[in-house]
Amino acid sequence: MTEQMQDLRELMVIHKARNPNRVISTKSMLIFIITWSLWLLTAYLIVREHQALLYNPIIGDWTLEELCKAAAIIVLGQLNILLLWSIFIAGKSRD
């Protein structure tokens, strides 16, 4: 193997730090724990209060189920517009 190829191979190797920064590791772990704690708390509260959440009106006379359906319709409409736009742009770029 030539010396130039060996140099290129050495440049491509990623050397992991043997001693990671403890402050960054601690912050990352703390953020991870807080985030998952909040998700688990949210799941617990939803399971505990699911009757009130699902069947009591949240906004006006709309329940959570109706709000989710309306949000799904809006998202699917946006995806259809995006699909039509991409087909339109792809057709224009061919010309």
DAWO-V668089 format. One record per backbone hydrogen bond with DSSP energy under -0.5 kcal/mol. CO is the residue of the C=O (numbers start at 1). NH is the residue of the N-H. E is the energy in kcal/mol with one decimal. If there is no record, write none. Layout:
BEGIN
CO & NH & E
CO & NH & E
END
This chain:
BEGIN
2 & 6 & -2.0
3 & 7 & -2.3
4 & 8 & -2.3
5 & 9 & -2.4
6 & 10 & -2.2
7 & 11 & -1.9
8 & 12 & -1.5
9 & 13 & -0.9
13 & 15 & -0.7
14 & 16 & -0.7
18 & 20 & -0.5
21 & 25 & -2.2
22 & 26 & -2.6
23 & 27 & -2.5
24 & 28 & -2.6
25 & 29 & -2.4
26 & 30 & -2.5
27 & 31 & -2.7
28 & 32 & -2.4
29 & 33 & -2.5
30 & 34 & -2.6
31 & 35 & -2.6
32 & 36 & -2.3
33 & 37 & -2.1
34 & 38 & -2.3
35 & 39 & -2.1
36 & 40 & -2.5
37 & 41 & -2.5
38 & 42 & -2.4
39 & 43 & -2.5
40 & 44 & -2.5
41 & 45 & -2.6
42 & 46 & -2.3
43 & 47 & -2.5
44 & 48 & -2.6
45 & 49 & -2.3
47 & 50 & -0.8
49 & 53 & -2.5
50 & 54 & -2.6
51 & 55 & -2.0
52 & 56 & -1.4
53 & 64 & -0.8
54 & 65 & -0.6
58 & 60 & -0.5
59 & 62 & -2.5
62 & 58 & -3.5
62 & 59 & -1.2
63 & 67 & -2.2
64 & 68 & -2.4
65 & 69 & -2.1
66 & 70 & -2.3
67 & 71 & -2.4
68 & 72 & -2.4
69 & 73 & -2.2
70 & 74 & -2.1
71 & 75 & -2.6
72 & 76 & -2.7
73 & 77 & -2.2
74 & 78 & -2.3
75 & 79 & -2.4
76 & 80 & -2.1
77 & 81 & -2.2
78 & 82 & -2.5
79 & 83 & -2.4
80 & 84 & -2.6
81 & 85 & -2.5
82 & 86 & -2.4
83 & 87 & -2.2
84 & 88 & -2.4
85 & 89 & -2.6
86 & 90 & -2.4
87 & 91 & -2.1
88 & 92 & -1.8
89 & 93 & -2.1
90 & 94 & -1.0
91 & 95 & -0.6
92 & 95 & -0.6
END
